[in-house]
Amino acid sequence: MNFLELAEQVIRQANQPLTPNEIWEKAVELGLDQKLNSKGKTPWATLAARLYVDIRDNAQTKFEPIGKRPTKFGLKNITQDTIINENSTIVQILKPEKFTERDLHPLLVKFADTYYHFRGAKLKTIFHENSNKTKKGYNKWLHPDLVGVYFSFNDRISNYEKVIIDFQNDFSIVATKLFSFELKIKIDISNLREYYFQAVSNSSWANEGYLVALKIDEEVIEEIRRLANSFGIGLIKLDAENIEEGQIIVPATYKKQLDIDAMDRLASENKDFADFLQNIIDDNKIKKVNSIYDKVLDENEFAKHLKDKGIVK
């Protein structure tokens, strides 16, 4: 028995959508964990990752995500009433928020422009609504919120000499680096696994992938460190009032090889991402940032954005 077979059997018996943790707890009660060929220390995390990836990559998946905070997984023959009830809960949860996750994009763009690790990386928003509309739920875990690129020729911190940049290019030493970001308003114990594995699903293709949030409960950080050891996605905390005080809480694992298959799938589904890759090609040819990425707001624009969106009082 594999993880997906286990999940299907548990959900069918429960006859209702369940979170990955609930699926695993029920599987243990039923003794199905003994039939699973797995020796991992966090099988519930592996189960969640397998479900996210199956929904993202398998057009014939039997599963579908339902609701948020936390996401539950059901089989595609679940009743419409369940979906309606879950969506009603979502509306109640999200209504009190004064600003959206997308309102935080300028914060991450400005952070990446100034933070030492990213060295002036250029970021671009990936608009999910610009994607091809295929099977329901197929693209849900495919899209990151933002993607980014570091060019050594645009590194204002290291300020490399031209000969060093040419040397990097000629000898295939890292002269560019690609980043992928999943951005949230707040991470706490109730949404930690959902958010982290969403980032695993949509950001593992890049050299470095990150889960980013404005607010992060202290109690989840150690768990994210453990997850990062297995899955490689790092954690960034933004600081709206002092953007330079934001920091990488958990480093991402650097991957030398990009996941070309995942990139191809994303580029075929979303024009923003395809344009982003073309921008990198064009700018790298002339060794100059000449393409359009998300704007880095100046201090006055940034302060106005924070106030207008209600991010700071």
N, C-alpha and C positions, 0 to 999 in steps of 0.2 A: 504493500500500500504506500502511495506517495502522499504528499501534503494536500494536493488538490482533491484526490479521491477521499481523503479523510474529511476535508471541508464539506464536500458534496454530501457525504453520508450523514454528517452531523446536522447540516442545515435541513436536509430532507426530513430527518427524524424530529427536529425541533419545529419544523413547519413554519419558520419565521426567520427573518434576517438576523444575523448575529455579528458582533464585533469579532476580530481575530482572537482576542483574549477569551471571549465567551465560547467561541468554537473550540479552542484548545481545552478549556476547563471541562466542557461537555465531553470532549473526546477522551479525556483522562477518566471521567466518570464511567464512560462506556468501555474502557479498556482498549480503545483504538490506538492509543499511544504505543502500546506494546507491539502493535502490528507495523509500526512505522520504522523504517530503516534510517534512523537519525540519531546521532550522538552529540548534537549541538547542545550548548548550554542554555540557549534561549530559543527553543523550538517555536514558541508563539510568534517571535519576531520573524523567523524564517517563513512561517505560515503566512504572515501578513505580506511579506515581500513577494512570495509566490503568487498570492491572489492579485496584488497590484500589477505584477508583470504579466500575468495571464490575461487580465482585462485589457492591458495596454497593447499587447503584442498578438493576441489570438482573436481573430475576427469571429471565430466560432466558440468563444468562451461560454461556459455554462453560467458564469457568475456575473453579477452586476452590483456596483456600489450603490448604496441607498443612504441618503442623508449625509450629514456632517456632524462633527463634534459630539460623539465619535461617528466615524463611518461604519456602517454595518454592511455585511455582504449577504446577498440573497441569491437564489437561483432565478433564472429569467422567467420562470412560470409563477412567480409570486404574484399576489393580487395587487390590483391598482390601488385598492384602499390602503395598503401598507405604505405605498409610495407617497400617497397624498398625506397620510398622517405624519410621515417622516418630514416631508417638505413643510408642513405646517409648523413643526417644531423648529425647523431651521429659521423660518421667518421670525418666530418669537425670539430666538437667540440673537439674530443679527440686527434686529430693529434698533436696539439701544445704541449701536455703534455710531459715532459721529463722523467717522471717516472710514474709507475703504482701504483694502490692502494696496490697491493701485495708487492711492494717494501717497503711499510710502515710497514709491519708485524713485522720486527725485532725491530722497534721503540716501538710498543705496547708491545712486549714481554719484552723488557728491562724496559719499564715504569712499567709494572706490577710486575717485579722482585724487584723494588726499592720503589715504592710508598706505603705509609703507609697503605692505605685502603686495598690493595691487599695482602700485607704481604708475598711477595715471591710466589704468585700464579704461577702455571705452565700453559703455554698456548700451544695450538696446532692449526695449520692452518687446515681448512677444505677445501680441494681442490674440487671445484664444478665439475671439469672434471672427478673425480673419482666416481661420482654418477651414478646410474642406469639411462639410457636414456629411459624415458617413454613418456607420451604425451607432446607435445610441450608446454612450459610455465608452466607445472605442478610443476616443482622443482624450478622455478625462484625465488620464495619468501620463499623457505624452508630453504636454507642454510645460516648460519652466516659465516662471514669470519674467525673468530677465536673463540675458546672456551677455557675456563680456569677452573682450579680447585685450591682451597685453601685447604691445609691439615694443621690441627693444629700441627701435629708432625713436620712439615717443617717450622713452623712460626719462622723465625729468629729474628723478632722484639719483639714479646711477650716472646719468649724463655720459653715456658711453661715447668714445671716439668713433668716427665713421669706420675706421679700419677694423675695430672690434665687431661692429654690427655686420660688416661684410664677411668677416671671419666666421661669425655665427651662422650666417646664411649659407656660405660655401661649404661648411663642414657639418651641416645639419645639427648644430648645437641649438638649443632652444632659443629661438628669436621671437617666437610668438607663444602665447599660452591662452587657452580658451577656458572660460568659466561659465557655470550655470547656477542660477539662483532660484530657490523657492521662497517666497516672501510671505510672512504672516504678521498679524498684529500682535498676538500674544501666544506664547507656548506655555502650557501648564500640564499637569499630570493627566488631565482628561483628554487632551488632544495630541500628546507627545508622539505616540506611535503612528497615528494617522498622518500627521504632518511629516514626520521623519521619513516614513516609507513612501510618501508622495514625492519627497525630494529624491529618495533612492531611485524611484521609478523614472522621474523626468530629468534628472541632472547627472546621472552616473556616466553619461556619454562623454563628458568634458574632461579636460585635464584635472580640474578641480570643481567639485560640486558643493554647494552650501545651502543649508536651511538658515533663513534670516528672520529675525523678529525684532520688534520694538520693545516688547516686554517678555522677559523669560523668568519663570519661577525658578528659584535656586534649587529646589528639590529635584528638578529634571536634568540638571547639568551632568551629574555623574552617570545617569542612565544613557544620556546622549554620548558621553565619552565611550561607554561600553559598545554602543551601537556603531559608533564611528570606527572602532577597532575592527569591526566585522565588515562594515559596508562602505566606509571611506568618506561619507558625507560629513562635512564640517558644520560648525555653528557660528553664526555672527550675531552679535547684539548691537543694534543701532542706538544712538543717543540723539534724540531730536533737538534738545536744547543746546547741545555742544557736539556737533557731528564728528569732531576730531577725537572725542572721547569714546566713540564706538570701538569695538574690538572683535577680533576673532577669538571666541571663547574656546572652541575646539577646532584644531586645524584639520583641514581636509587632507586626505591621502592623495598625493600627486600621482597621476597616472600618465606615463609617457605616451602610451598609445590611446588615441581617441577611438571611440566606438563608432566606426564609420557606418555600420548598418543602422544604428539608432539615429545618427545624424541624417542619413538618407531618408529614413522614414519621416522624421520631423520636417525636413526640407520639402518633401513631397506633399505634406499635409498643410504646411504653413508658409505663406509667402514672406512673412517678416523674417523668419529664420533663413530662408533661402537668400533673401536680400542681404542679411547680415553676413553670410558666408561670402557672397559676391563682393561686399564691401571690403572684407579682409583681403581677398585676392587683389582687388584693385589698389588698395592702399599699400599693400606690401610690395607691389610692382614698382611704385614710384617712391617708396620709402617716405611717405608722408600721409598723415591722417587728412584725407580730403573728402571722406564720405560722411553721411549723416547718421550720427548716433544720438542717443538721448542727450539733451542739453544739460550741461552742468550749470545750475543756477548760481548767479552771483549772490553776494550776501543779502542785498536788499530783496531780490526775487525770492530767495530761500526763506527769509523771515516772513515775507508776505504769504508765501505758500503755506507755511506752518500755521499761521494765524487764520487764513481764509478757510483752511480745511479743518480747523479745530484740533490740530495735532498737539499744539501747545496752547495754553491759555494766555 
